[in-house]
Amino acid sequence: MKIFLAQQNYHIGNFEANTQKILAAITEAKAGDGELIVFSELAVCGYPPRDFLDFDDFIRKSEAALDIIRQAADTIGVLVGAPSRNPDLADGKDLFNSAFLFYEGKEIGRVHKTLLPTYDVFDEYRYFEPANSWNVLEFKGHRLAVTICEDIWNLDDNPLYRETPMDRLMEQRPHVMINLSASPYSYRHPQVRQDIIRQNVACYSLPIVYVNTVGAQTELIFDGGSVAMDQHQNISLEMPYFEESLQAVTLRWNDETFAEGIQKSALSLPRITPRTFSHLEPEFNIASIHEALLLGIRDYFRKSGFTKAIIASSGGVDSALVLALACEALGAANVRALLLPSAFSSGHSVSDAEKLSQNLGNPYEIIPIAPLFEQFTESLQPIFGDLPFSVAEENLQSRIRGVLVMALSNKFGPILLNTSNKSELAVGYGTLYGDMAGALSVLGDLYKPQVYALARHINRNGEMIPENILVKAPSAELRPGQKDTDSLPDYPVLDEILYQYIERQQGPEELIALGHDSALVARVLGLVNRAEFKRAQFCPIIRVSPKAFGTGRRLPIVAKYLS
Amino acid sequence: MKIFLAQQNYHIGNFEANTQKILAAITEAKAGDGELIVFSELAVCGYPPRDFLDFDDFIRKSEAALDIIRQAADTIGVLVGAPSRNPDLADGKDLFNSAFLFYEGKEIGRVHKTLLPTYDVFDEYRYFEPANSWNVLEFKGHRLAVTICEDIWNLDDNPLYRETPMDRLMEQRPHVMINLSASPYSYRHPQVRQDIIRQNVACYSLPIVYVNTVGAQTELIFDGGSVAMDQHQNISLEMPYFEESLQAVTLRWNDETFAEGIQKSALSLPRITPRTFSHLEPEFNIASIHEALLLGIRDYFRKSGFTKAIIASSGGVDSALVLALACEALGAANVRALLLPSAFSSGHSVSDAEKLSQNLGNPYEIIPIAPLFEQFTESLQPIFGDLPFSVAEENLQSRIRGVLVMALSNKFGPILLNTSNKSELAVGYGTLYGDMAGALSVLGDLYKPQVYALARHINRNGEMIPENILVKAPSAELRPGQKDTDSLPDYPVLDEILYQYIERQQGPEELIALGHDSALVARVLGLVNRAEFKRAQFCPIIRVSPKAFGTGRRLPIVAKYLS
């Protein structure tokens, strides 16, 4: 059977655009003699629709779009993801997360998702009732075992769920597994995902067609990488990462192919679950992180209807990297750098930032903040009196910069990109409404060593980010001679503790057992937990790790735990 | 049996303080000849612990606290809520949301929560495995049907769940229902909650002991109101709202009492589910909203270790109301008002704000922002040139104010309270990092008419908020002669559309059917959805309605739906 895999980038709630994109792929697949075309999970409305699912109007619009798609499925089978209503109004949630099979203008099958991820960034049980019956879909004499994303992740070693949909479907002797996914990127996930697909093939001895979505949905990056694999675990088709693609695979089977495979095989593959992470390695998959961030920036702007960005360029490595990424994603002419030196800025801050923009070719402007700082000092003098310079004056400078970049944003329309990194956000080393301002955080899921590794990667074909930016000691430059290490532990030690605490949920006992100083552990974890109120007001962060700050990490603000 | 109900205010993650509080109540109940004392849901760790539950260290600390409580349960039975580990590591989530029964120093029973609310502000399926077996707890010859919060909310007419734990427990002929809750306040919820309790009594013909927690956990207000009801639906004990209380009730039963009630009765009570809301009525339950906000402010400060607040006092009704509430909650001497008039401020703005602080007796200071505005204009002139006054200059004033109040906050330590209301937040009528700044939003869940109603309520015993503030037309005063109605529809129409869209999830078709102009509906819903990026950076909002902005309302930021 010739099957087209449609790896597409949808716009949440934009039914018209999504439907047009789906129809175009159907037309192309028909022209290519496809018998079946498979789209990704919740393709019609875009994933994740979140609480839009609570609106009956949203579901009606999705149903209307499905109607149009159904009519286009005349001589080709179309398998597409969309929400569907739970007909049993008296029992369970109102909706299922479903896959519809259309053919000859009719719906000939529908399956519902069984395993509803409700952890990290996922909230599916908030909206959906799990499937409670399992049937293969009959199509032209073939028996399709259709599942949706998480449904194939509950192999023997995954403790999250009690049910395993493929075990149920095997009772009906399917010919092929087809999985519709919306599986987001993190730096190790493409490998983990392909391992899981291979484990399913090994387990059930069936070929698989796996279709993932692609594109950024604010903080979530869907990286594509759809695959088809035959029953011997050979990859028949691997689609690209981070871009749309429509490709076909021809899979063959007959009743003998799988007769011997009907028994579920014992697994001897290593345990891989969403809860298992490995140690932080700064260089790890830096090229894929690079692509993920570019897609994240590009889609945020494109889907919001914006084209231009503005960045406060300090001469430090974080803003330099964000500027380089923004220029690559949006075009240098669309990215405006604003240099905002203070009386405490070192001479190289301005010259490094100027050199950077000259390398990148983006426009930049300079506004010294000293006159503003002086006016604030004067205005506050009746209240501050002769109190010594303190964190108030440090934050004041950061906030003056925030006001200036936002003034340009409001006047000319460019969107402010935030430059905070994960190490700073973790310990609260940032100023609310100052350097924590911005619509989108580009580096908020990268620890400082990853920031440097990515900056070096940007320079792989020649210097874009001036070398001096990469070698000087990090400093907020908010008081004379300030260095990050005045207030923070050295980054390597800090980041190792942060990684163990944030990504791996290790507590003080475990951290001390790893050899860390108990006073330092207590200090760092206290900083992290007390900074929760700041992160609660922070913008969305492009997610590249298995545990990013934001929607995937939900902690009480008013609490007293390790703080 | 003499049962003590312990309605207590816990601090999330503060095991030491929570345990001391629980032990003190046990001591008092023993002195009062109690046979059993009942605490609320997840009392040991505080509710909601959110992702702290992912930390093994957190669970170990909870277990250590439970050990201490168990030992105190010598001559008295203690029923207390805490997380417990799922012993079946191969199947399901790691934890249960449990109630432990301790007596004679031993654990003599444990039940797990079955119905895990995963909607609005609740995320319980993110953490917990639902119960899959049901047993009454035997205690001194009595059979206790113990359930946890949501477990009693799935009567016949509630479509959210497939299971009804009390139906299972009835098979074992219990003598009494006991429910441990953490049920948060919204302005109609105390009544709905008591109706549900009554429905359970009507349905199962058993007495009930219902223990709710009390206290604010950032945005969530737990209002107490624990009750005991006999099998004839008479209230034997009703505990106060919004405060801690420890009281006893003596309930009697024998095997005959419930023999006739063993059959579940058909329900003829009105359908009440968490999804059903009624129309907005500004005056509705304004006294309880008042108490909820006071508790919300008080606990935010107390549990964070702060005592002092600062508020930007504009002479408008929103900041006046926040100032009055803060003075009542924290003491007027602890609340600092900062008056920040601009060139566009009307004369009455300052005089009204001064009069307000004189009425309230709180300290206030004035910093005119004109010199700062002029300095920003001068600093920006090389870039702005001769471009006309626009939203950039309006926001600039708002952000200068934000910088000033934050400077005082950083210098002297008071916490900035935000003054935005729900109508403004809904349509994005506010300046990020300006008037949207603050650690806690006091009025962010009140529509403008509710703000006025509460302000009038504050004045019920004499003028605190000057009358002029209550009668003048709302204005942001960011350009000459500006009125809110220049940019927004009149509040009554606006608020009715907002309420139907936000609280009741009504779409354009439904709103037009209600008689609203289709162009106005499209405009308002577009404003709401396009402002999602602003609300994503907003501080926690004290929740008083069934649908507040914040953790209970999760929408995509980059999307195109009704926008």
Interface residues (C-beta under 8 A of the other chain):
Chain A: H11 I12 G13 N14 A17 G46 P48 P49 R50 D51 F52 D54 F55 D56 D57 F58 R60 L89 A90 D91 G92 K93 D94 T118 Y119 D123 Y125 R126 P159 L160 Y161 R162 A216 Q217 T218 D299 Y300 K303 S304 E365 I367 P368 I369 P371 L372 Q375 F376 E378 S379 L380 P382 I383 F384 L387 S390 V391 A392 N395 L396 R399 I400 G402 V403 L404 M406 A407 L408 N410 K411 L432 Y433 A437 A439 Q505 Q506 G507 P508 E509 E510 F533 A536 Q537 F538 C539 P540 T551 R553 R554 L555 P556 I557 V558 A559 K560 Y561 L562 S563
Chain B: H11 I12 G13 N14 A17 G46 P48 P49 R50 D51 F52 D54 F55 D56 D57 F58 R60 L89 A90 D91 G92 K93 D94 T118 Y119 D123 Y125 R126 P159 L160 Y161 R162 A216 Q217 T218 D299 Y300 K303 S304 E365 I367 P368 I369 P371 L372 Q375 F376 E378 S379 L380 P382 I383 F384 L387 S390 V391 A392 N395 L396 R399 I400 G402 V403 L404 M406 A407 L408 N410 K411 L432 Y433 A437 A439 Q505 G507 P508 E509 E510 F533 A536 Q537 F538 C539 P540 T551 R553 R554 L555 P556 I557 V558 A559 K560 Y561 L562 S563
